[in-house]
Amino acid sequence: MRNFKKAARSTAAAMMILSLGQMAAPAASQHDIPPAPAKSSTQQTSYYAYIPDHSIFFVDAGADYAWAYRAIDFLAGGGVVSGVGDHLFAPEKAISRADFMMMLYRAYDMSDYTAEATFSDVPSDAYYAEAVGAAETLGIAAGTSGKFFPGDLVTREDAVVFLKRTIDLTGLLLPAGTLDQFADADKVSPYAAEAVAALSAAGILSGSGDGLLEPQTEITRAEMAAMLYRALHLTGDGVYVHESDLINLCIGDTIYTDVRIEGYQPSQNYTGLVRCLTFYETENGYFIELGGAEEFDQQVTYENGLLTVDGEAMALAKNVVCVNVSPYSTLEEPVSTGEDFQVAKVAVLDELVTEIYYSA
């Protein structure tokens, strides 16, 4: 089971479309997030956060996607992207033009500009019709001979062009750039050169390790997630700056994205189960103060509604959350450690067990 909650924060509200003299409202999902509870060491005896080294939402975006999984989870938590079924993201799969417009539509909340697309190959009842219609209204999407070709796959340079047009509508000015750093700059189409140079200078677009841009190659879902995440985190100067102290984490069955670590130490490895000293939310986002790393070193027995931890009986909170950390998913009720789950760790608040983390 993976029926956990989401509590993603997004900076997309600061990137609202400014076209047509209007300002689009931030996505409703970003307003509906309840305040995160402040949990401090004075309130409880043991509280934990789990910091993954893989995607929490999708089992196929693991440690191999260290450059993308935080972006994927941020966008998934905000409802911008979804999987392909069975908790899979298909990070290497190419993106269709229709799905690309859906991502932009959701990320920048273009719902105020929804209109019926004039393209002959975009049916009014298609799942992407509103997104394409809004993109056409805003000048983001253009077709050929009256067609949009929604099923065609998006190349890297076309993705950059679409994204650059969208960013321009927010009022942010990107720095000017060049293509000199790319060994295959001559393969960039003339219509895409300015957008490629600008997004590269802004830190949104990067090439491969051998200095190639590969502009004609189809962009993957993981690559697009990484680019869109950076675009949604631009500074007022139109530049993306990677912030190592900004992480995703889980507390019980709730996933939080873009949480800032107080007292961040670059030399420390922030993954796994860690002691949570303080966790709170302000208008500037989520903040957490962490203690040291914790081990799954407790034996749990649960029989006839009675929980024992290392042989000691403990009371359960009414809303106790039970979690299997790999893959991260919730359990219906506490289970005894044994063949399936060898060890566990319980979080205690006011002498009640509020979370139980299991490790196989």
SULTA-V479728 format. One record per pair of residues at least 12 apart in sequence whose C-alpha atoms are under 10 Angstrom apart, sorted by the first residue. I is the first residue (numbers start at 1). J is the second residue. If there is no record, write none. Layout:
# SULTA-V479728
I,J ; I,J
This chain:
# SULTA-V479728
1,323 ; 1,324 ; 1,327 ; 1,328 ; 1,329 ; 1,330 ; 1,331 ; 1,332 ; 2,56 ; 2,57 ; 2,87 ; 2,253 ; 2,323 ; 2,324 ; 2,327 ; 2,328 ; 2,329 ; 2,330 ; 2,331 ; 3,253 ; 3,254 ; 3,329 ; 3,330 ; 3,331 ; 3,332 ; 4,56 ; 4,57 ; 4,250 ; 4,252 ; 4,253 ; 4,254 ; 4,255 ; 4,321 ; 4,323 ; 4,328 ; 4,329 ; 4,330 ; 4,331 ; 5,77 ; 5,250 ; 5,252 ; 5,253 ; 5,254 ; 5,255 ; 5,256 ; 5,330 ; 6,29 ; 6,33 ; 6,57 ; 6,73 ; 6,74 ; 6,76 ; 6,77 ; 6,78 ; 6,79 ; 6,250 ; 6,253 ; 6,254 ; 6,255 ; 6,256 ; 6,257 ; 7,29 ; 7,30 ; 7,32 ; 7,33 ; 7,34 ; 7,35 ; 7,36 ; 7,74 ; 7,77 ; 7,78 ; 7,250 ; 7,254 ; 7,255 ; 7,256 ; 7,257 ; 8,29 ; 8,30 ; 8,33 ; 8,73 ; 8,74 ; 8,75 ; 8,76 ; 8,77 ; 8,78 ; 8,79 ; 8,248 ; 8,254 ; 8,255 ; 8,256 ; 8,257 ; 8,258 ; 8,259 ; 8,285 ; 8,286 ; 9,29 ; 9,30 ; 9,31 ; 9,33 ; 9,74 ; 9,75 ; 9,77 ; 9,78 ; 9,256 ; 9,257 ; 9,258 ; 9,259 ; 9,284 ; 9,285 ; 9,286 ; 10,26 ; 10,27 ; 10,29 ; 10,30 ; 10,74 ; 10,75 ; 10,77 ; 10,78 ; 10,107 ; 10,229 ; 10,232 ; 10,233 ; 10,257 ; 10,258 ; 10,285 ; 11,26 ; 11,30 ; 11,107 ; 11,108 ; 11,229 ; 11,231 ; 11,232 ; 11,233 ; 11,234 ; 11,258 ; 11,284 ; 11,285 ; 12,26 ; 12,27 ; 12,30 ; 12,78 ; 12,106 ; 12,107 ; 12,108 ; 12,109 ; 12,229 ; 12,231 ; 12,232 ; 12,233 ; 12,234 ; 13,25 ; 13,26 ; 13,27 ; 13,30 ; 13,31 ; 13,107 ; 13,108 ; 13,109 ; 13,232 ; 14,26 ; 14,108 ; 14,170 ; 14,232 ; 14,233 ; 14,234 ; 14,235 ; 14,236 ; 15,107 ; 15,108 ; 15,109 ; 15,166 ; 15,167 ; 15,168 ; 15,169 ; 15,170 ; 15,171 ; 15,172 ; 15,231 ; 15,232 ; 15,233 ; 15,234 ; 16,107 ; 16,108 ; 16,109 ; 16,110 ; 16,166 ; 16,167 ; 16,169 ; 16,170 ; 16,171 ; 17,108 ; 17,109 ; 17,110 ; 17,112 ; 17,113 ; 17,138 ; 17,166 ; 17,167 ; 17,168 ; 17,169 ; 17,170 ; 17,171 ; 18,138 ; 18,167 ; 18,168 ; 18,169 ; 18,170 ; 18,171 ; 18,172 ; 19,113 ; 19,137 ; 19,138 ; 19,139 ; 19,166 ; 19,168 ; 19,169 ; 19,170 ; 19,171 ; 20,113 ; 20,137 ; 20,138 ; 20,169 ; 22,112 ; 22,113 ; 23,110 ; 23,112 ; 23,170 ; 24,108 ; 24,109 ; 24,110 ; 24,111 ; 24,112 ; 24,113 ; 24,170 ; 25,108 ; 25,109 ; 25,110 ; 25,111 ; 25,112 ; 26,107 ; 26,108 ; 26,109 ; 26,110 ; 26,111 ; 27,78 ; 27,79 ; 27,106 ; 27,107 ; 27,108 ; 27,109 ; 27,110 ; 27,111 ; 28,78 ; 28,109 ; 29,77 ; 29,78 ; 29,79 ; 30,77 ; 30,78 ; 30,79 ; 34,281 ; 35,280 ; 35,281 ; 35,282 ; 35,283 ; 35,286 ; 36,254 ; 36,256 ; 36,279 ; 36,280 ; 36,281 ; 36,282 ; 36,285 ; 36,286 ; 36,287 ; 37,278 ; 37,279 ; 37,280 ; 37,281 ; 38,277 ; 38,278 ; 38,279 ; 38,280 ; 38,281 ; 38,287 ; 38,288 ; 39,276 ; 39,277 ; 39,278 ; 39,279 ; 39,280 ; 39,288 ; 39,289 ; 39,349 ; 40,276 ; 40,277 ; 40,278 ; 40,279 ; 40,280 ; 40,288 ; 40,289 ; 41,275 ; 41,276 ; 41,277 ; 41,278 ; 41,291 ; 41,349 ; 42,277 ; 42,278 ; 43,277 ; 43,278 ; 43,348 ; 43,349 ; 43,350 ; 44,277 ; 44,347 ; 44,348 ; 44,349 ; 44,350 ; 44,351 ; 44,352 ; 45,277 ; 45,347 ; 45,348 ; 45,349 ; 45,350 ; 45,351 ; 45,352 ; 46,275 ; 46,276 ; 46,277 ; 46,345 ; 46,346 ; 46,347 ; 46,348 ; 46,349 ; 46,350 ; 46,351 ; 46,353 ; 47,251 ; 47,252 ; 47,274 ; 47,275 ; 47,276 ; 47,277 ; 47,278 ; 47,291 ; 47,345 ; 47,346 ; 47,347 ; 47,348 ; 47,349 ; 47,353 ; 47,354 ; 47,355 ; 48,250 ; 48,251 ; 48,252 ; 48,273 ; 48,274 ; 48,275 ; 48,276 ; 48,277 ; 48,278 ; 48,290 ; 48,291 ; 48,292 ; 48,293 ; 48,294 ; 48,345 ; 48,346 ; 48,347 ; 48,348 ; 48,355 ; 48,356 ; 48,357 ; 49,249 ; 49,250 ; 49,251 ; 49,252 ; 49,255 ; 49,271 ; 49,272 ; 49,273 ; 49,274 ; 49,275 ; 49,276 ; 49,277 ; 49,279 ; 49,288 ; 49,290 ; 49,291 ; 49,293 ; 49,294 ; 49,347 ; 49,357 ; 50,248 ; 50,249 ; 50,250 ; 50,251 ; 50,252 ; 50,255 ; 50,270 ; 50,271 ; 50,272 ; 50,273 ; 50,274 ; 50,275 ; 50,276 ; 50,293 ; 50,294 ; 50,325 ; 50,328 ; 50,357 ; 51,247 ; 51,248 ; 51,249 ; 51,250 ; 51,251 ; 51,255 ; 51,270 ; 51,271 ; 51,272 ; 51,273 ; 51,274 ; 51,325 ; 52,69 ; 52,70 ; 52,247 ; 52,248 ; 52,249 ; 52,250 ; 52,270 ; 52,271 ; 52,272 ; 52,273 ; 52,325 ; 52,326 ; 52,327 ; 52,328 ; 53,65 ; 53,66 ; 53,69 ; 53,70 ; 53,248 ; 53,249 ; 53,270 ; 53,271 ; 53,272 ; 54,66 ; 54,68 ; 54,69 ; 54,70 ; 54,73 ; 54,248 ; 54,271 ; 54,326 ; 54,327 ; 54,328 ; 55,68 ; 55,69 ; 55,70 ; 55,71 ; 55,72 ; 55,73 ; 55,74 ; 55,89 ; 55,248 ; 55,327 ; 55,328 ; 56,69 ; 56,70 ; 56,72 ; 56,73 ; 56,76 ; 56,77 ; 56,87 ; 56,248 ; 56,249 ; 56,250 ; 56,255 ; 56,325 ; 56,326 ; 56,327 ; 56,328 ; 56,329 ; 57,69 ; 57,72 ; 57,73 ; 57,74 ; 57,76 ; 57,77 ; 57,82 ; 57,83 ; 57,87 ; 57,88 ; 57,89 ; 57,255 ; 57,327 ; 57,328 ; 57,329 ; 58,72 ; 58,73 ; 58,76 ; 58,82 ; 58,83 ; 58,84 ; 58,85 ; 58,86 ; 58,87 ; 58,88 ; 58,89 ; 58,90 ; 58,91 ; 58,327 ; 58,328 ; 59,86 ; 59,87 ; 59,88 ; 59,89 ; 59,90 ; 59,326 ; 59,327 ; 59,328 ; 60,87 ; 60,88 ; 60,89 ; 60,90 ; 60,91 ; 60,92 ; 61,73 ; 61,87 ; 61,88 ; 61,89 ; 61,90 ; 61,91 ; 61,92 ; 61,222 ; 65,91 ; 65,222 ; 67,222 ; 67,223 ; 67,226 ; 68,91 ; 68,221 ; 68,222 ; 68,223 ; 68,224 ; 68,225 ; 68,226 ; 68,227 ; 68,229 ; 69,91 ; 69,222 ; 69,225 ; 69,226 ; 69,248 ; 70,225 ; 70,226 ; 70,229 ; 70,246 ; 70,247 ; 70,248 ; 70,249 ; 70,257 ; 70,258 ; 71,222 ; 71,223 ; 71,224 ; 71,225 ; 71,226 ; 71,227 ; 71,228 ; 71,229 ; 71,230 ; 71,247 ; 71,248 ; 71,257 ; 71,258 ; 72,89 ; 72,91 ; 72,221 ; 72,222 ; 72,223 ; 72,224 ; 72,225 ; 72,226 ; 72,228 ; 72,229 ; 73,225 ; 73,229 ; 73,248 ; 73,255 ; 73,256 ; 73,257 ; 73,258 ; 74,225 ; 74,226 ; 74,229 ; 74,247 ; 74,248 ; 74,255 ; 74,256 ; 74,257 ; 74,258 ; 75,103 ; 75,106 ; 75,107 ; 75,225 ; 75,226 ; 75,228 ; 75,229 ; 75,232 ; 75,257 ; 76,89 ; 76,225 ; 76,257 ; 77,255 ; 77,256 ; 77,257 ; 78,106 ; 78,107 ; 78,257 ; 79,103 ; 79,106 ; 79,107 ; 80,102 ; 80,103 ; 80,104 ; 80,105 ; 80,106 ; 80,107 ; 80,108 ; 80,109 ; 80,225 ; 80,228 ; 81,99 ; 81,100 ; 81,102 ; 81,103 ; 81,104 ; 81,106 ; 81,107 ; 81,221 ; 81,225 ; 82,103 ; 89,221 ; 89,222 ; 90,220 ; 90,221 ; 90,222 ; 91,220 ; 91,221 ; 91,222 ; 91,223 ; 91,224 ; 91,225 ; 92,219 ; 92,220 ; 92,221 ; 92,222 ; 92,223 ; 93,153 ; 93,218 ; 93,219 ; 93,220 ; 93,221 ; 93,222 ; 93,223 ; 94,152 ; 94,153 ; 94,154 ; 94,155 ; 94,217 ; 94,218 ; 94,219 ; 94,220 ; 94,221 ; 94,222 ; 94,223 ; 94,224 ; 95,151 ; 95,152 ; 95,153 ; 95,154 ; 95,155 ; 95,159 ; 95,218 ; 95,219 ; 95,220 ; 95,221 ; 95,222 ; 95,223 ; 95,224 ; 96,149 ; 96,150 ; 96,151 ; 96,152 ; 96,153 ; 96,154 ; 96,155 ; 96,218 ; 96,219 ; 96,220 ; 96,221 ; 97,128 ; 97,132 ; 97,141 ; 97,148 ; 97,149 ; 97,150 ; 97,151 ; 97,152 ; 97,153 ; 97,154 ; 97,155 ; 97,158 ; 97,159 ; 97,162 ; 98,122 ; 98,126 ; 98,127 ; 98,128 ; 98,129 ; 98,131 ; 98,132 ; 98,148 ; 98,149 ; 98,150 ; 98,151 ; 98,152 ; 98,153 ; 98,154 ; 99,127 ; 99,128 ; 99,131 ; 99,132 ; 99,150 ; 99,151 ; 99,153 ; 99,154 ; 99,221 ; 100,128 ; 100,131 ; 100,132 ; 100,150 ; 100,153 ; 100,154 ; 100,159 ; 100,162 ; 100,163 ; 100,221 ; 100,224 ; 101,128 ; 101,129 ; 101,130 ; 101,131 ; 101,132 ; 101,133 ; 101,134 ; 101,135 ; 101,136 ; 101,140 ; 101,141 ; 101,150 ; 101,159 ; 101,162 ; 101,163 ; 102,127 ; 102,128 ; 102,129 ; 102,130 ; 102,131 ; 102,132 ; 102,134 ; 102,135 ; 103,128 ; 103,131 ; 103,224 ; 103,225 ; 103,228 ; 104,131 ; 104,132 ; 104,135 ; 104,140 ; 104,162 ; 104,163 ; 104,166 ; 104,228 ; 105,128 ; 105,130 ; 105,131 ; 105,132 ; 105,133 ; 105,134 ; 105,135 ; 105,166 ; 106,131 ; 107,228 ; 107,229 ; 107,231 ; 107,232 ; 108,166 ; 108,167 ; 108,169 ; 108,170 ; 108,232 ; 109,131 ; 109,134 ; 110,130 ; 110,131 ; 110,133 ; 110,134 ; 110,135 ; 110,137 ; 110,138 ; 111,130 ; 111,131 ; 111,133 ; 111,134 ; 112,134 ; 113,130 ; 113,131 ; 113,133 ; 113,134 ; 113,135 ; 113,136 ; 113,137 ; 113,138 ; 114,129 ; 114,130 ; 114,131 ; 114,132 ; 114,133 ; 114,134 ; 114,135 ; 114,136 ; 114,137 ; 114,138 ; 115,129 ; 115,130 ; 115,131 ; 115,132 ; 115,133 ; 115,134 ; 115,135 ; 115,136 ; 115,137 ; 116,129 ; 116,130 ; 116,131 ; 116,132 ; 116,133 ; 116,134 ; 116,136 ; 116,137 ; 117,129 ; 117,130 ; 117,131 ; 117,132 ; 117,133 ; 117,134 ; 117,135 ; 117,136 ; 117,137 ; 117,147 ; 117,148 ; 118,132 ; 118,133 ; 118,136 ; 118,137 ; 118,143 ; 118,146 ; 118,147 ; 118,148 ; 119,132 ; 119,133 ; 119,136 ; 119,142 ; 119,143 ; 119,144 ; 119,145 ; 119,146 ; 119,147 ; 119,148 ; 119,149 ; 119,150 ; 120,143 ; 120,145 ; 120,146 ; 120,147 ; 120,148 ; 120,149 ; 121,146 ; 121,147 ; 121,148 ; 121,149 ; 121,150 ; 121,151 ; 122,147 ; 122,148 ; 122,149 ; 122,150 ; 128,150 ; 129,150 ; 132,148 ; 132,150 ; 135,162 ; 135,165 ; 135,166 ; 136,148 ; 138,165 ; 138,166 ; 138,169 ; 139,162 ; 139,165 ; 139,166 ; 139,169 ; 140,161 ; 140,162 ; 140,163 ; 140,164 ; 140,165 ; 140,166 ; 140,167 ; 140,168 ; 140,169 ; 141,161 ; 141,162 ; 141,165 ; 141,166 ; 142,162 ; 153,217 ; 153,218 ; 153,219 ; 153,220 ; 154,216 ; 154,217 ; 154,218 ; 154,219 ; 154,220 ; 155,214 ; 155,215 ; 155,216 ; 155,217 ; 155,218 ; 155,219 ; 155,220 ; 156,188 ; 156,192 ; 156,196 ; 156,205 ; 156,213 ; 156,214 ; 156,215 ; 156,216 ; 156,217 ; 156,218 ; 156,219 ; 156,220 ; 156,223 ; 156,224 ; 157,187 ; 157,188 ; 157,189 ; 157,191 ; 157,192 ; 157,193 ; 157,195 ; 157,196 ; 157,213 ; 157,214 ; 157,215 ; 157,216 ; 157,217 ; 157,218 ; 157,219 ; 158,189 ; 158,191 ; 158,192 ; 158,195 ; 158,196 ; 158,215 ; 158,216 ; 158,217 ; 158,218 ; 158,219 ; 159,192 ; 159,195 ; 159,196 ; 159,215 ; 159,218 ; 159,219 ; 159,224 ; 159,227 ; 160,192 ; 160,193 ; 160,194 ; 160,195 ; 160,196 ; 160,197 ; 160,198 ; 160,199 ; 160,200 ; 160,204 ; 160,205 ; 160,215 ; 160,219 ; 160,224 ; 160,227 ; 160,228 ; 161,191 ; 161,192 ; 161,193 ; 161,194 ; 161,195 ; 161,196 ; 161,199 ; 162,192 ; 162,195 ; 163,195 ; 163,199 ; 163,204 ; 163,224 ; 163,227 ; 163,228 ; 163,231 ; 164,192 ; 164,194 ; 164,195 ; 164,196 ; 164,198 ; 164,199 ; 164,231 ; 165,195 ; 166,231 ; 167,199 ; 167,231 ; 167,232 ; 167,234 ; 167,238 ; 171,236 ; 171,238 ; 172,234 ; 172,235 ; 172,236 ; 172,237 ; 172,238 ; 172,239 ; 173,198 ; 173,202 ; 173,236 ; 173,237 ; 173,238 ; 173,239 ; 174,195 ; 174,197 ; 174,198 ; 174,199 ; 174,200 ; 174,201 ; 174,202 ; 174,203 ; 174,234 ; 174,235 ; 174,236 ; 174,237 ; 174,238 ; 174,239 ; 175,197 ; 175,198 ; 175,199 ; 175,200 ; 175,201 ; 175,202 ; 175,203 ; 175,237 ; 175,238 ; 175,239 ; 176,194 ; 176,195 ; 176,197 ; 176,198 ; 176,199 ; 176,200 ; 176,201 ; 176,202 ; 177,193 ; 177,194 ; 177,195 ; 177,196 ; 177,197 ; 177,198 ; 177,199 ; 177,200 ; 177,201 ; 177,202 ; 178,193 ; 178,194 ; 178,195 ; 178,196 ; 178,197 ; 178,198 ; 178,199 ; 178,200 ; 178,201 ; 179,193 ; 179,194 ; 179,196 ; 179,197 ; 179,198 ; 179,200 ; 179,201 ; 179,213 ; 180,197 ; 181,197 ; 181,200 ; 181,206 ; 181,207 ; 181,211 ; 181,212 ; 181,213 ; 182,197 ; 182,200 ; 182,206 ; 182,207 ; 182,208 ; 182,210 ; 182,211 ; 182,212 ; 182,213 ; 182,214 ; 183,207 ; 183,210 ; 183,211 ; 183,212 ; 183,213 ; 183,214 ; 184,207 ; 184,211 ; 184,212 ; 184,213 ; 184,214 ; 184,215 ; 185,197 ; 185,211 ; 185,212 ; 185,213 ; 185,214 ; 185,215 ; 186,215 ; 187,213 ; 187,214 ; 187,215 ; 187,216 ; 188,213 ; 188,214 ; 188,215 ; 188,216 ; 189,215 ; 189,216 ; 192,215 ; 193,215 ; 196,213 ; 196,215 ; 198,238 ; 198,239 ; 199,227 ; 199,230 ; 199,231 ; 199,238 ; 199,239 ; 199,240 ; 200,239 ; 201,238 ; 201,239 ; 201,240 ; 202,230 ; 202,231 ; 202,234 ; 202,235 ; 202,237 ; 202,238 ; 202,239 ; 202,240 ; 202,241 ; 203,227 ; 203,230 ; 203,231 ; 203,234 ; 203,238 ; 203,239 ; 203,240 ; 203,241 ; 203,242 ; 204,226 ; 204,227 ; 204,228 ; 204,229 ; 204,230 ; 204,231 ; 204,232 ; 204,233 ; 204,234 ; 204,238 ; 204,239 ; 204,240 ; 204,241 ; 205,223 ; 205,224 ; 205,226 ; 205,227 ; 205,228 ; 205,230 ; 205,231 ; 205,240 ; 206,223 ; 206,227 ; 230,242 ; 243,258 ; 243,260 ; 244,260 ; 244,261 ; 244,264 ; 244,265 ; 244,266 ; 245,258 ; 245,259 ; 245,260 ; 245,261 ; 245,262 ; 245,263 ; 245,264 ; 245,265 ; 245,266 ; 245,270 ; 246,258 ; 246,259 ; 246,260 ; 246,261 ; 246,262 ; 246,264 ; 246,286 ; 246,287 ; 247,259 ; 247,260 ; 247,261 ; 247,270 ; 247,271 ; 247,286 ; 247,287 ; 247,288 ; 248,260 ; 249,271 ; 249,272 ; 249,273 ; 249,288 ; 250,273 ; 250,325 ; 250,328 ; 251,273 ; 251,276 ; 251,279 ; 251,321 ; 251,323 ; 251,347 ; 251,355 ; 251,357 ; 252,320 ; 252,321 ; 252,322 ; 252,323 ; 252,324 ; 252,325 ; 252,328 ; 252,329 ; 252,330 ; 252,347 ; 252,354 ; 252,355 ; 252,356 ; 252,357 ; 253,320 ; 253,321 ; 253,322 ; 253,323 ; 253,328 ; 253,329 ; 253,330 ; 253,331 ; 253,355 ; 254,321 ; 256,286 ; 257,285 ; 257,286 ; 258,285 ; 258,286 ; 258,287 ; 259,279 ; 259,280 ; 259,281 ; 259,285 ; 259,286 ; 259,287 ; 259,288 ; 260,279 ; 260,284 ; 260,285 ; 260,286 ; 260,287 ; 260,288 ; 260,289 ; 261,279 ; 261,286 ; 261,287 ; 261,288 ; 261,289 ; 261,290 ; 262,278 ; 262,279 ; 262,287 ; 262,288 ; 262,289 ; 262,290 ; 263,288 ; 263,289 ; 263,290 ; 264,288 ; 264,289 ; 264,290 ; 269,293 ; 270,290 ; 270,292 ; 270,293 ; 271,293 ; 272,293 ; 272,294 ; 272,295 ; 272,325 ; 273,292 ; 273,293 ; 273,294 ; 273,295 ; 273,296 ; 273,325 ; 273,345 ; 273,357 ; 274,290 ; 274,291 ; 274,292 ; 274,293 ; 274,294 ; 274,295 ; 275,289 ; 275,290 ; 275,291 ; 275,292 ; 275,293 ; 275,294 ; 275,347 ; 276,288 ; 276,289 ; 276,290 ; 276,291 ; 276,292 ; 276,293 ; 276,347 ; 277,289 ; 277,290 ; 277,291 ; 277,292 ; 278,290 ; 278,291 ; 294,345 ; 295,343 ; 295,344 ; 295,345 ; 295,359 ; 296,342 ; 296,343 ; 296,344 ; 296,345 ; 296,346 ; 296,357 ; 296,358 ; 296,359 ; 296,360 ; 297,310 ; 297,342 ; 297,343 ; 297,344 ; 297,345 ; 297,346 ; 297,358 ; 297,359 ; 298,310 ; 298,311 ; 298,337 ; 298,342 ; 298,343 ; 298,344 ; 298,345 ; 298,346 ; 298,357 ; 298,358 ; 299,311 ; 299,312 ; 299,336 ; 299,337 ; 299,338 ; 299,341 ; 299,342 ; 299,343 ; 299,344 ; 299,345 ; 299,346 ; 299,358 ; 300,312 ; 300,313 ; 300,334 ; 300,335 ; 300,336 ; 300,337 ; 300,338 ; 300,341 ; 300,342 ; 300,343 ; 300,344 ; 300,345 ; 300,346 ; 300,356 ; 300,358 ; 301,313 ; 301,334 ; 301,335 ; 301,336 ; 301,337 ; 301,338 ; 302,333 ; 302,334 ; 302,335 ; 302,336 ; 302,337 ; 303,334 ; 303,335 ; 303,336 ; 305,333 ; 305,334 ; 306,334 ; 307,334 ; 307,335 ; 307,336 ; 307,353 ; 308,336 ; 309,336 ; 309,337 ; 309,344 ; 309,345 ; 309,346 ; 309,353 ; 314,348 ; 314,351 ; 314,352 ; 314,353 ; 315,348 ; 315,351 ; 315,352 ; 315,353 ; 315,354 ; 316,334 ; 316,348 ; 316,351 ; 316,352 ; 316,353 ; 316,354 ; 316,355 ; 316,356 ; 317,348 ; 317,349 ; 317,350 ; 317,351 ; 317,352 ; 317,353 ; 317,354 ; 317,355 ; 318,352 ; 318,353 ; 318,354 ; 319,353 ; 319,354 ; 319,355 ; 320,332 ; 320,333 ; 320,334 ; 320,347 ; 320,352 ; 320,353 ; 320,354 ; 320,355 ; 320,356 ; 321,333 ; 321,334 ; 321,346 ; 321,347 ; 321,353 ; 321,354 ; 321,355 ; 321,356 ; 321,357 ; 322,334 ; 322,335 ; 322,346 ; 322,354 ; 322,355 ; 322,356 ; 322,357 ; 322,358 ; 323,344 ; 323,355 ; 323,356 ; 323,357 ; 323,358 ; 323,359 ; 324,341 ; 324,344 ; 324,356 ; 324,357 ; 324,358 ; 324,359 ; 324,360 ; 325,344 ; 325,357 ; 325,358 ; 325,359 ; 325,360 ; 326,358 ; 326,359 ; 326,360 ; 327,359 ; 327,360 ; 328,357 ; 328,358 ; 328,359 ; 330,356 ; 330,357 ; 330,358 ; 331,356 ; 331,357 ; 331,358 ; 333,356 ; 334,355 ; 334,356 ; 334,357 ; 334,358 ; 335,356 ; 335,358 ; 336,358 ; 337,358 ; 337,359 ; 337,360 ; 338,360 ; 339,360 ; 340,358 ; 340,359 ; 340,360 ; 341,357 ; 341,358 ; 341,359 ; 341,360 ; 342,358 ; 342,359 ; 342,360 ; 343,357 ; 343,358 ; 343,359 ; 343,360 ; 344,356 ; 344,357 ; 344,358 ; 344,359 ; 344,360 ; 345,357 ; 345,358 ; 345,359 ; 346,358
